[in-house]
Amino acid sequence: MRPRLLTRSFYYLWTTQTAANAADVLYIMALTVLVLDRTDSLVSAALMPLMRSSAQMVSGFIAPLLINRIKLPSLLLISQTGQFLLFVLLALYLQLNGAAASLMLVFALVFVMSFLDGWTVPARNALVPRLVTREEGLLQANGLISVSDQVVQFAGWGLSGLLVAFLGPSPALLLTAAIYGLAAAFTLGVREPAEASVQMQGQQADSEPAPSSASKWKTLTEGWQVIWRMPRLRMLTFMDIIDMLGGSVWVGAFTLAFVQVALKQGEEWWGFINAAYFAGTVGGGLLVLSAVRLIGNRYLGAMLIGMAGYGLLTMVYALTTQPYIALVLVLLMGPFAELSVINRRTLIQRSTSKQMLPKVLSAQASLLHLVFCISLLVMAGLAERFGIVNLYLLAAVLTSLAFCVGLLGRRAFRDEPESSDVRIPSL
């Protein structure tokens, strides 16, 4: 009988994050419709994702102070419960006030909810290595999480649109609150293994900071310092930054512009392209799951293959003018994108101790949210100046650059001393 690779707590974690992601999609759709109906302004609607990313960036920066004092499952529970209560408050406020509701208050609540949400992904990704029973289960766990994330994105936007149209924005937010309540309930089932919990408590007791600004600053910057000191973490973070810069071209406004300008098609093809891309990423996640044994511990090689394929397909996509060919290309991009993302996440999780990992992931999350905000503004300016086709060519070049960084930096995976928890294999 094959040993069980994933613990019961992992499945609780998987379930709670899937529910929370579904709630996120529904509430973004509901609030976007609400703001557009009230203001008839795309600029006002665009403030919401920018505000969300800004709040999550700030949240990621201060997360180490909380991680030093609160266990990761408890941090997730606080985040999910807080968002549940805020969603109930927001939904009731909109239901009672209708058109007289203040958008400033709505945006303020969105900021606070996004701030709480900023802890969840770093905490989730840091918990995953603690909730697998064997090392080979890590890639499987990351694959399952990635598949569920993409399924929610793939199906969630269409279903959310129908729900918001049928129920209206305010009742849809009440439904969102109920889903978040369910997510918070499932979080109660997430338990760290006793050994990991004891080690974490011991480390916290040994390194309990004094209540001074200097010690707080040390705690806040600890994850950043680890990233800077370790060549492979520095390389992987740099690759993530480049990926984020190029990946922003798949934001809705850019894909719509490409469909209209390059493919000479209407908005319905925008939907087809988005659906094909998400279908490809779901298929890619399933492909990685089925290839866990084949990949083995060759994470770096698998990641580089994924990046090379994704970059090449993006370049061909940028140059095509045939809508059906474009559809096939984005469908094929998904598996390569997932092969790259899942293996890079696994490498990051294996590149530092389990106790330091939450701080490292918080630092990375904060940095990537900042990069995303900057990238959106820069890419919009470049699209207007040089055209949407050249924007996608730039994205392909950026992916190729990230591939070269990984290829040239592979020595870091052989020469750098291993973390205290796991061994990092060479390519």
N, C-alpha and C positions, 0 to 999 in steps of 0.2 A: 504493500500500500504506500503510495507516494505521500511524503510528509506535507502537512498543510503549510503553505507559504505565507498566508495572510491571516491575521488575527481577527477575532470578532469585532474588536474595537476599530480596526481599519474599515470594516464594512459599515459601522455606524458613522465613521468620519466621512466615508464616501457618500452615504445617503444624505447626511446633513448638508454637505457642500453642494450636492446636486439640487436639493430643495432650495438652498439659498441662492444658487445661480438662477434657477427658474424664477424665483421671486424678484431678483434683480432685473431680469429681462422684462417682466410684466410691469414693474413699477417705472422703469425708464420709458417704456412705451406709453403708459398712462400719463405720466407727467409731461412727456413731450407733446402729446395730444392736448393736454390741458393748457400748457403754455402757448401753444400755437393758436388754440381757440380764443384765448384771452388777449393775446398781443398781435397775432397775425405777423409775427416777426421771426425769421429764421435765426437771426442773431441772438435773440432771447433764448430760443430753444437750444442753440449751440453753447450757451453759457453753462448748461447743465453738465455735459460731459467734461468740460474744462474745470468746472467747480469740483466734480467728483474726483478727477485726477489730482487736483491741487490738494484736496482734503486727504486723499490716500497717501500723497507724498509726505505731508506733514505727519500723518499717523505713523508711517513707516519709519520716520526719523526718530520719533520718541518711543517707539515700541520697545527698544532694549531696556528702558527704565522699568517697564512693566514685566518684561520677560525675566528680569532679575528677581522679581518678587512673586510672580504668579505662574502657576503651572500652565502649560500650553492648553490642555483641555479646558481649564477654568477660564483662560483668556478667550477661547472660542465661545464658551458659554456666555460670558459677559457681552461679547460682541453681538452674538445672535439674539440674546434676550433684549439688549438695549435697542437693537434695530427693530425688533418686534414691537416694543412699547412705543417707539417713535413713529412707526408706521400706523399703529392704531390711533395715536394722537393726530397725525397728519390727515388720515382718512376721515376721522370724526370732525376735524376742523373744516375740511373742505365740504363735507356733507352738510354741516350746519350753516356755513356761511355762503356757499355757492359762489356766485359771481363777485360777491363783496370780499372774498378771501384775499389777503395780502400776498402777492407773489414774493415779496421780500422775505416774509416769514416762511413761505414754502421753500425758497432757496436756502434759507438758514437751516431748516430741518434737514434738507438734502445734504448740506455740508456736514452736519453732525453725524448723520447716518453713514455717509461715505467715510468719515473719519473713523468710525467704529469698524467699518468694513475693511479698512486698510490693514487691520491686524490679521484678517482671516487667511489670506493666501500664504503669507510667510509662515504663519502658525501651522497651517495645514501641511505645507510642503516640508516643514521641519519635523512634524509628527510622523510622516510616512515612514522614514527609516526606522523609527522606534516601534512601528506596528507591523513589521514583517518578521517572520520567524527565521528566515534564511536569506542570505545575501541575494540569491537569484530572484527572490520575490520582489525586490525593489523596482526592477524594470516593469514587471507585471503590474505592480501597484500604480506606478506612474502612468502606465498605458490605460488602465481602467479609469483613472481620474480624468485623463485627457479625453478619452472617448465620451465619458458622460458630459464633460464640459462642452464638447463639440455638438453632441446630440441636443443639449439644451439650447445652444446657439442656433442650430439648424432648424429645430422644430419650434423653438420658443418664440421667435419673432412673428411667425405666421399665426400661431395660436394666440399669442398675446394681442395681435391686431384684431382678431375676431372677438376675443373676450372684451377688449376695451370698447369696440364698436357696439357690442351687444349689451354690455353692462353700463358703460359710461366710465369716465376716469375715476370718480370717487369710489363707487362700489368695487372697481378693479383694485384700488389701493387697499380696501378692506380685505379682499381675497389675498393680496400680497402679504398683509399682516398675518393672516391665518397660515400661509405657507411658511413665513418666517417663524411663527410659533411652533410649527411642526419641526422645522430645522433645529430650533433651540431644544426641543424635547429629545430629538435624536442625539444631540451633543452630549446629553447626560450619559449615554452609553459609551462614550469615548474614554478609555482608561489607558494611561501609560503603563507598560510593564513595570512590575515592582522594582526590578534591578535598575532600570533607567531612572525611575523616580527617586530612588535612594541616592544614585550617583548625582543627580541634578541637585537634590537638597544639600548634599555634602559640598558640592562646588559652590552653591550659593552661600552656605554657611562660612566657607573658607574665604570667600571673596566679597562678603557683605560690605557695600560701600558706606563710607562715612557720610553723614548728611551735609556735604559741602559741594559747592559748585564745581570744584575741580574733579571730585570723584564722579559726579553726575556726568560731566563732560567726557570723562574716561569711559563710562558705561555707554554713552551715546555713540562714541566713535570707535568702540571696540571692534564692531563688525567691519567697519571701513578699514581699520588697520590690518585686520586679518586678510581682507581682500587684497590690500596693497602689498603685504609681505609675502603672500603665497603666489608664485608665478602662474600656477594653473588656474587659481581662482581669479586672478587679475586678467588672464587671457579669456576665460569663459565670460566674465563680466563685460569685457570689451566687445566680445562677439555678440553678447546680448544687446549691448547698446547699438551696435551697427545694425543688428536685426530689427530693433525697434525703429530706428531711423528709416529703414527701407520699408518695414511692415506697415507704416502708417498710410501707405498709398492704397491700402485696401479699405480705408474708411469710406463710408457710403458716398460722400460727395465726389471723391476722386473716381471711384468705380463708375458712378453715374456719368461723369464727364467723359470717361474713356469710351463707354458704350455709345454715347451720343456723338462724340467727335471722331473716334477711330473706327468704330464698328458701324456707324450711321444707323443705329437702331433706337427704338423708343424705350420708355421706362420698363416695359415688361421684360426686356432683355437684361436690364439691371437686376431684376429679381432672379432670372435664370442663372446669371453669372454668380450671384451670391449663393444661391441654392447649390450650384455645382461645386463651388469652393468648399462649402461646409460639408457637403456629401463626401467630397474627397478627403477632408480631414477626419471625418468619422471612419471612413474606410481605411485611412492611413493608421489611425489608432488601433483598429482591429487587426491590421496587418502586423503592427509591432507586437501586439499581444500574441499573435500566432507564431511570431518569429523569435520569441524570447529565448528559446534554447539555441536557435541558430546564431543569434547575436552574442549569446554567452556574456563574456565580460569585455567584448570588443566595442565598448560604448563610443569611444572617440572615432573609430573607423566608421561606425554606423552613422554618427552625427555628421561627419564630413561628406559621406555619400548623400545624405539627405540634403545638405546645403548645396552641394554641387548640382544635384538634379533640380532643386527648386530654383536656383539662380538661372540655370540654362532655360528652363521652361518659362520663367518670368521674362527673359530676354526675347524669346520667340513670341510670347504673348504680346509684348509691347509692339512688335513689328507686324502682327497679323491684322488684316482688315476683314477677315471672314468670321462672322459671328459663331458659326458652328464649330470651326476650328478653335476659336477662343474658348468655347464652352468645354471642349475636350481637354484643352490645355490646363484650365483651372481645376478641372476634375483630377487631372494627373498630378497637379501641384500638391494636393492635399496629403497623399502618402509621403512624399518627400519632406514636406513641412513638418509633419508629425514625427517622422524618423529623426529629424534634426532636433526638434523641441524636446521630445521625451528623453532622448539620450543625453542632451545637454543638461536637462534638469537632474537626471540621475547622476551625471558626473559631478554636478555642483553638490548634491547631497552626500556624495562619497568623498568629497575633497576636504572636509574638515570634520572635527569631532561633533557628535550629536548634541553636546551641550552648547557649543559655539554656533551651530548651524542656524538657530532662530535669529540671532543677531546679524549674521551674514546675510540671510535672506531678507531681513527687514531693511538692511542697508541697500541691497540690490533693488528691492521693490521701490524704495523711496527714489533712488537714482533713475530707475526706468520710468516712473511716472513723470518725473521732471523732463526726461528725454522725450517722452511721448508728447507732452504739452508743447515743447519747443519744436518738435518735428512737424506737428500739425500746422503751426504757423509758418515755418520755413517752407514746407512742401507746398502749401497753398500759394505762397509768393512765387516759388519756382514754376508751378504749373501755369500761373498767369503770364510769367515772363517767357518761358521756354516751351510751353505746350504740354499737354497731358501725356503724349506718347513719350517724350523725353523724360518725363517724371518716372515712368515705369522702366525705362532704360536705366535711369539712375538707380532705381531700386535693385535691378539686376546686378549692376556694378557693385553696389554696397554688399549684396549677398556674396558676390565673388570675393570681395575684400575680406569679409568675415571668414570665408572658406580658407583664404590664404593665411590669415592670422592663425587659424587652427592648425593648418598644415605645417607652418613654420614653427609654431609653438608646441608641437607634439613632444619635443624633448622634455618639456616640463613634467610630463606624465611619467617619464622614466627616471629623471634625475632628482626630483624634489622628494624630500623625506615624506613618508606616508603619514596620514592622520592617525590618531591614537585608536580609532575605531575600525577602520577598514583599510584594505590595501587597494591602491589604484593601479590597474593593469596598464601595461604599455600597449601601444597600438600594434 
